[in-house]
Amino acid sequence: MPLKPGSSKETISDNISEFHGGNTYAKTKSKFGKAKADKQAVAVAFSKARESKGQGSSKKSKGESRKGRFGPVGRF
């Protein structure tokens, strides 16, 4: 089952639980140990939360110039 989008504590907890019941967790656990498999489950859940958090914001198009701290990039 796919992981749920969202960044609330409940959603992250559900995603960790979902990962623990999956086949990938079992393979990681048998190969690297329980501690590493648990860390991976948490990392995947937080990654999904970050991914879903950024979907609502507008992103710059590729053609726009990047403006940094010192003005447009590429002009010296």
Residue pairs with C-beta under 8 A, 6 or more apart in sequence:
1 18
3 15
3 18
3 19
3 44
3 45
3 48
4 11
4 14
4 15
4 18
4 48
5 11
5 48
5 51
5 52
5 55
6 12
6 49
6 52
7 49
7 50
7 52
7 53
11 49
12 45
12 46
12 49
13 45
15 44
15 45
15 48
15 49
16 41
16 42
16 45
19 25
19 40
19 41
19 44
19 45
20 41
25 37
25 40
25 41
28 36
28 37
28 40
29 37
60 66
65 72
65 73
65 74
66 72
66 73
67 73
